[in-house]
Amino acid sequence: SSDWKIWLESVNVEIRCKMYNRAARVACEALKIHTGTGRLWAALVQLRHREGEEAQLRALRQSLRAVPKSGEVWGEGARVHLNPFSPMFDLERADQHLIFATKFTPQYGDSFLETLRLELMQKWVVPGVQAFIDGMEMRLKSPGVVNVSDVYSIVGEYARVAATTLKSNLLRLDDVKKIDTYSLELRCSNADPNYGKLWFRCRTQPADTARNV
């Protein structure tokens, strides 16, 4: 078919059937025809996650060269840098990606929801575990750390303690409610996004407005 939407839906069908390798192949075939379709590039970046961080980063760079003004692709890049279990975890870089995502494709709702996640991490998660991060960095710089297994052991130790702390903080929802998201809500309402998998998942009713979401 010459319609990129048919190709995209074919990719999504394969993903729903958990045929991820086949979905990636379909996306690659689609991009031979529709080289300027951001949603197809974004799907490919997402699928490359299963092949490791380096493969996903290569796909992201290739996508940005092909469609530098695609908000969907910039949004996928932000997700890569928002993953705390990835060596590419970088909140500042994720912030920059999301600025581009919401600027280039404001109708893509997922970018605003990922921006909300970023704000929660910056204003609530990171401050709550900063002491553990500082302690971990000091331990990693000590002379006793000589091999990779030592690094994994220290990171695992501090990660478990930090996770336990965050879990207890989840019970104090009043702290989350105090976070000021007015500026983000205003930007989202003005943009009035109307699509995105995460956006659709967060809607209660099909006709929900951006303000309701």
Residue, then its C-alpha position, 0 to 999 in steps of 0.5 A: s500500500s502507498d498509505w503510510k497509515i496502513w504501514l504504521e497499523s501493520v507495525n502496531v498489529e505485530i507489536r500487539c502480537k508480540m512479534y517485535n522482530r517482524a514489526a521492526r522489519v515491517a517498519c524498515e520496509a515502510l521507511k523505504i517508501h515513506t522516508g519522511t514519516g515521523r511516526l514510522w521512524a519513532a516506532l522503529v526507535q522504540l522497537r530497537h530498544r530490545e536490541g540494546e541501548e547502542a542499537q536504539l541510539r543509532a536508530l534515534r540518530q538516523s531518525l533525527r537525520a531523516v526527520p529532524k522536525s518530528g515531535e514523535v522522534w524527539g519524544e522517543g529520544a526523551r524516553v531513552h534518556l528518561n530511563p533510569f536503568s539505561p546508561m544514557f539516563d540524562l534528565e537535562r538531555a531528556d528536557q531538551h528533547l521534550i522541548f523540541a518534541t512539544k514545539f515541532t509536534p504540539q498535537y502529539g500528546d505523549s510528549f506532554l505526558e513525558t514532560l510531566r514525568l520529567e518534572l516529577m523526576q526533577k522535583w520529587v524523585v531526584p531530591g528524594v534520593q539525592a543523598f543515595i546518589d551522592g553516597m554511591e558516587m563517593r563509594l565508586k570513587s574509592p580505591g577498593v573498586v577495582n572491577v565491574s562486579d564491584v561497580y554492579s554490587i555498589v549500584g545494586e546496593y544503593a538502588r535497592v535502598a533508594a527504591t525502598t525510600l521512594k516506595s515509602n514516599l509514594l504513600r505521601l501523595d501530598d508531596v506530589k500534589k504540591i509540585d507546580t505543573y501549572s505552566l505545563e498544563l497551560r502549554c498542553s491546554n493551548a496545544d490541545p493534543n489529540y493523539g499518542k498511545l500514552w495520551f489515549r491510555c490516559r483519557t477517561q472518555p474518548a471526547d476528553t479535552a487536554r485539560n481533562v487529561 
